[in-house]
Amino acid sequence: MKKYLRRKSKDFTIAILHHFVSPIGKQKYFSREHKITDNQTSDIVRYMQRLFRKRGYHVQVIKIEPNNLSDLKRIKAHFVFNLVDSKAMELKIARILDRLHVPHSGSSFRAIQTSNNKLRTKKIFLSHSLPTPSYAVIRLKDRLNRSFLPGTFPIIVKPAFEHCSIGITEKSIATNYNQFKEIVKRLRLKFRQTLIAEKFIHGKELHVTVLETPNKTVALPIAEIVFGKSRMENKWKIYGFDEKWKKKVPLYKKNRFISPPNGIDEKAKACIKRDSIRAFYALGFRDYARFDLRYDTKTNMWYFLEGNANAGFDPNPRDAMTASIKAHGMTLNDFALQIVKNSLS
């Protein structure tokens, strides 16, 4: 394989496909939160460009704007590395790439569509006997009452069709019924979509990265989010929107991922990794994916929250996937190149 790659790379073109969000005011966008999450691609595009060129590949960089997909016609490549994870165009791009019949990284349109729908994901977890917190579905027209409580408090309420932790903060967690009603009202007004009320699991927040290769599919070492101690300490130990995206606030600055996690025995780690591979194929994923879980330290039980097809890359060592890749004895370079090799094989 290595000889083949060395011999062929000079004749091989990789197109790096990424989304581009125009400056504020030039186009209508979903919300300020979506604008923040969708502006995070420039660093990784430059990283991938340097990596592939250094390895001798020809590189074509194509940026796509939400209201203009015409640049897709410029693709003249043997392989497309798909870095588009913007809500405005993720599904559109995945559908087009599937139809172009050009080998590309990441999951299919159908798998991405599933991972963007928390209701569908929950049903698949349950149908494959994968542990997930009890939940209730709250639609916009539903008249709220106590029957929508999925269990005892605390309960976390989330938008059903968002990504990147949009709509999830410490204010999403209710400890009594009045709080629950207020959270539902606030999220309904802001997102105008179905909500999920989910039993909140005390304990650790874990991420598991799964990597598929032609010979074997592996779950990399588990990553755990660790929160620094300060007056702004995260009471519920969740990896919400502020912790993930607001780079200037203490909640962001004080957290980091470590891999492997502390305080989880080897048997439980092995079971979590086994279940993550099962979830990978249950959701129809391909190449790589990341799963978000909660781990109850009192019962030593784990619960799948969601699966992320085409999870974002980040060279920063404090990132969950990067921490797991390093703990596995790989570099992010190795990981990205393996995805290209999958296609060649």
Secondary structure, DSSP 4 states (H G I P E B T S, - for coil): -HHHHHHHGGG-EEEEEEE--PPTTSS--S-HHHHHHTT--HHHHHHHHHHHHHTT-EEEEEEEBTTB-GGGGG---SEEEE----TTTHHHHHHHHHHHT--BSS--HHHHHHHT-HHHHHHHHHHTT-----EEEE-TTPPP-GGG--SSSPEEEEETT--TTTT-SGGGEESSHHHHHHHHHHHHHHH-S-EEEEE---SEEEEEEEEE-SS-EEEPPPEEEEE--STT--TT----HHHHH-TTSHHHHTEEEESSPSS--HHHHHHHHHHHHHHHHHTT--SEEEEEEEEETTTTEEEEEEEEETPPP---TTSHHHHHHHHTT--HHHHHHHHHHHHH-
